[in-house]
Amino acid sequence: MSDFEIDSPGITVWREKLQIHKKNNIQALYPSVKFFIVCLYSLCSFVLGTIRMDGYAVYVILWFFVLPVFVALSGIFWVFCRGFIKILVLAGIIFGVQCFTVRGDVVWQLGFLRIFRPGLVTGIDLGFSVMNVAGIFLWMFKTTENKELSAALDNSGMNHIITYVFMSSLQMIHVLGRNSRTIMNAQQARGVETQGNLMVRAKAFFPLLVPLILGSITGAEERVLTLESKGFDVKGPKTRIFELARSPYDNLAKAIAIAITAAILVMRVLVWIL
């Protein structure tokens, strides 16, 4: 989108503004609306975790299956699955540790392996809570670009310095991972052995740290010069080439989220009373 803006009487400035257009209405929701949905989804997960059937949090398991349906409606199912594997592994480790370490009545045994009932209960609680909360946050970041988050924070009135620090922190892991892969490929091109058993990988890891750290320091200096050239520290209103527009479905999405949360809270109160 491009338009004319009059900065002063008699002077017309051509200023181009970019806009992201998304076909999926859920992906196109405003970032603050997505964060509102994330908070209510997490709240519902914790509330449902307090409802027990024979000691087990069955409803929090059922609530988890809302997430893949919501992700599929957002049009990012396979992209989401690739990122969710790491969350699933973490939740599996938590579940296994709880099952085999928290002792009590034995519910399953195979040789020296025994699963205890208290461990199974806490494992289900913690495992599905992690998958629910981390999964909905993953959905938010998979459907929202960094420039959208930055623009939303600026529009909310947050200081631009805080916004930049927050966005830089989100991008740091991605940047370091990309740089480490580049350095690893360069080492392989020089004949350095980087594939093999654990000892071989450990030997290749430590030489990787020096260029990675030095590259990060050099990159920080380049970013400082870039920010200075763009007037980052100049006082006054800032001009952005990217403009974030609100979706016409923002209010509807918030209303649906509030209605579902209210229904779950009412159900929890009825279960507690009855």
N, C-alpha and C positions, 0 to 999 in steps of 0.2 A: 504494500500500500504506500502511495506517495501523495504528498499534498504540499500546498503552499502555506507558509506561516509568515506573518508580518511581525518582525521583531521590533521595528520602530517606524514612526510615520515616514512614508515615502520610500521605505526600503523593504522590498519583498525578497525573502530568502527561500530558495528551493531546498527543502529538507526531506530526504527520503526516510521513511519509517518502514521497518520490516515487521511482518506479522506472521505467526505460525498458524496455518489452517489445518485442522485435524478433522477427518471424516467421522471418526467415532465420537459420539456425543459425551461418553464417559471420560475419554481421554482429554476432551476439550474443556473439561471443568476447570474453574479457576483454582490455582494452587491452594489458596486458603480454604476453599470448599473441600478439596481432597483431604487436607489436614484435619478438617472438622469431621469428615467421614472416618478417617483413621482413628481419631480419638474416641468416637462413639463406638466403633467396631471393637476397639480394645476394651472399652468399658463394658460392653455386652459380654465379651469373653470372660472377664473377671467375675461378672455377676452370675453368669451361667455356671462358672466353676464352683460356685457356692451351693448349687443344687445337687444333692446326692441321691443316687439310687443304689441301695445296698452298699453304700460307702463309696461308690465310684462316681466320678463327674461325667456322666454319660452325655449331658447336654452340651458340654464344652467340646466333646468329640463331634457331635452332630453340627455344632456351630462352625467347626472348621471346614466342613464341606460347602459352606456358603462361599468361602473364599475362591475355590476354583471356578465356581459358576460366575462369580463377579468378575474374575480375571478373564474368563472366556468372553463375557459380554463386552469387556474392554478391548478385545481384539489383540491381546498380547499373551495368549496362553503359552505358546512354546517358548517365547522369550522369557516369560516368567518362570517356567519350569527349569530352564537352564540356571537361573539364579537361585531358585528355591532348593536345589540339590544340596547346597552348602548348609542351608538352614535345616534341612531334613537330617543331614549327618550330625549336626550339633544336637538337635532334639533327640536323635537316636542314642547318642553318647550319654546324654542326661538321663534318658529313660533306662538305659542299661545299668548305669551306675546306681541309680535309685533302686532298681529291682533287686540287684544282687548284694547291696550293702545295707539297706534298711531292713533289719531283721524283724521277724514275727512269725505268724502262721505261714507254713509252706503251702503254696497253691500249685506249684509245678516243680518237678525234679527230674533231672537226667544226669545220672552219675553224681559227680560232685557239684554240679550246677543246680542251684535252687533259687527259685523266685519266691519272694516273700510277699504276703498280702499288703502290709503297710508300704513296702517299696513299690509295689505295682500301683497302688493308689496315688502316691506322691509322684511316681514316674509319669503317669497319665496326666496328672495336673500340670506338672512343670513342662513336660514335653509338648503337649498341645497348647499350652499358654505361650510358649516360645514360638511355635509355628504360627499361631494366630496373630500375635503382635508383630513379629518380624515379617511375616508374610504380607500383612496389610501395608506395612511401611515399604516393603519391596515393591508392591503394586504402585504405591505413590511415586517412587523414584523411577520406576520403569515407564510410567505414563507422563512424567513431567521432566522437561529438559532443564538443564542448569540455568539457562538464560531466563526461563519462565520463573523459576524460584527467585532469582536475583531481582527481576522486575517486580514480582509480587512483594518482596521485602522492601524494595524502594517505595512502591506505591503505598505501603502500610505506614510510611513515615520513619522507618528505621534508618539510623545513621549509615551513610554509604561505606564508611570504614568497617563497621561491624558486618555489613552485608558482604563486603569483599573478603573479610577474614573467614566468614562462614562458608562462602562458596569455594574459597581456596582450600579449606579443610576437606570439603566433600570431593574435590578433584584430586587431592594429593595422592590418595591410594591408586587411582587410575593412572596418574602421571608416573609415579614410581614404578608401577607394574610395567608400563609401556617401556620406560627407560631400561629397566632390568632385562626385559626380553631383547631389547636392541643390543645391550652390552653382551648378553649371553650369545646371541647370534654372531657378534663380532669375534668373541673368543673361540667359538666353534670354527669360524672361517680361518683363524690363525692356527688351528690344530689342537686347541686345548680340549681335553676330554671332559665333557659336562654331563654325559649320560652314562648310567650304570647303577651300581649299588649305592648304598647310603654313604659310604666313605668317599667314593668318587664325587658324588654330588656335594659333600661337605667341603672337599678340597677346592671345588670350583666355585663355591659360594663366597668364601672369604675374599678372593681376588676381585669379586664382583662389587664388594662394598666400597672400595676406594673410589673407582670412577663414578659410582652411583652417588656417593656423598658429594664429591667434587662437582659433579654435574648439577646436583640440586642447589649447591651454593652459587654456581655460575648462573643457573636459571633464575634464582631469586634476585640477583643483581640486575639481570636483564628485565625482569618484571618491574623492578623499582624504576628503572629508566623509562620503561614504557608508560607506567602510570604518571610519572612526572611530565612526560611529553604530552599526555592527554589532559593535564590540569587536574589531577586527582585531588590535590590539596587546595585547590582554588575555592574560596568561599563563594557561595551563591548557588542558584539553581543549576542542576545538571541537565544536559541534553543527551537523550538516549536515542540510538538509531532503531532500537527494538521497542515496540509498543505492545503491551499485553492487554488484550481485550477480554472482557467477561463473557461467559457463555450464557445464552438465554435459558439454559436448564439448571443454572446454579441454585436458584431458589427451590426448584422442584426436588433436586437431589438432597438438599438440606432438609426439606420437609419429610421426605421418605425416610431419611436416616433418623430424624427425631422421632417419627412415628414408630419405627421398628424398635428403637431404644426404649421408648415409653412403654410399648407393649411388653418388652422383656422385663422391665422394672416392675410393672404391674403384676406380671406372672410370678416374679420372685416374691413379691409381698404376699400374694395369695397363697403361695406354697408355704411361706413362713407362718401365716395366720392359720391355715388349715392343717 
